[in-house]
């Protein structure tokens, strides 16, 4: 199905929960078209999506939506789920189809797509941790 919920804080973000395969596949095709690669599944076969959109009326909408995405990905990991941030939600929800979908949910304000959190169970073991790059943390004393 499709479900919309308000995000955190002053609720400038909303989350669309997509588990309906037909809708998930429609989003997959639209996302692939934006990418220019209609022969691929940008969601890597994940059966569920949590799509974050943020209200542009807030000057921090991009940061707020990114925080929601990051928190969802941390929560997914804590629950033993795999997750991946997939871009191009901005373009999807700027399309007439995306705007109509939002309107059907009663989301009429100027929301911008921040990203898709693709969710599923990891096939096999979690990938190895990539070593941290040098010179990424600077200490000021």
N, C-alpha and C positions, 0 to 999 in steps of 0.2 A: 504494500500500500504506500501511500504518501501521507506524511504527517509533518506539520510545521509546529515548531516550538520556539519560544523566545530564548535568547542566549543569556549571558551573565551580566552583571553590573546594572547599568541603567537600561539594559535590554535594547541596545542599539543594534544587536545582531539577532538573526533568526537562523534556525537550523531546519532544513528539510530532510526528513528521514525517508529514504526511498528503498523499498524492498520489493516492489512490484516489478517483475522481470520485464514486462513490456515497456514500462516507463524507464527503467534502468537502461534497457537497450536503446530506447529513443535518445536518451541523454548521451549514451555511448557514441551513437552515430553522429549526433550534433557536435560533440566534443572532438571526435576524430576529424570531422569536416573542418572545424576551426583550425586544427593542427595541420590540415592538408594531407592527412594520411587515412583515408577512409577504409583502408584494408586492415586496420588494427583495432584492438580493444584498449583504449587508453586506461581503463579501469582494471586491467590485468585479470579479468575474470571474476573480480570480487562481486559477491551477490548483493551486497548492501552498500549504500552510500549515505553519508551525512554531509549535506551541502550547506555551507555557511555563507550567509549574505549579511551585509551590514548597511545600516542606514547612513547615507551620505550626509545627512544634516549635521552629524557630529564630526568635528574636525579630526577626531582620532579613530574614525570608522575602520580604516585599514588595519591599524594596530589592534583595535578591539577584536575584529574578526580573526586576525592572525592568532591572537591569544586563545580564542575559543578553539581554533583548529589545533593548536599545540596541546591544549589541555585535553581535547578529545583523543588525540594520538597517544598521549601519556596514559590516559585511562584505558584505552584499548589494550595497550601493552600490559598494564597491570592485570587485565582480565584474560590475558593469554591470547589476545587477538592480534593479527597482523593489520597494519594500516599503512596507507600511503597517501600523501597529499598530492592530488591531481589538480593541475591548474586549468585555465580556460573557462572557469565558471563565470567570469566577468562577461566574456563574449556570449556565452550561452544565454545568460539572463538579460542581455541587452537586445537579443533577437526578439522578433514579434512573438514567436512561440514561447520563449521564456517569460516575457512580460504577461502573456495570457495565462500561463501556468500560475504565476504569482498572483494575478488578479483573481483567479478561481479560488485561491486560498484566502482572499481578503487582504493580501499584501499589496497595498497601493502606493506606499511611499517610494522614495528613490533609493531602493536597495541595490547594492552592487555585489555581484558574486565574488567571494573571496577565494573559495576553493572547495573541492570535493575531498572528503575523507573516505577513501575506499576501504571497506572492512571485510575481513574474512579470516579463516584459519590458515596459518602458515603451512604450506606444503613441505613437510620435512622439518629440518632444524632451522632455527633463526640464523640468518647470515652472520658470519664472523664480524666482530666489531672492528671498524676501521680505526687504525691508530690516529690519535689526535695530532693535528699538524703543529709544527713548532711555531713559535712567535705569534700565538693567537691570544695569549693573556699577557698583559703588561702590568707589572707591579709598580705602584707609586707609593713611596714611603715618605 
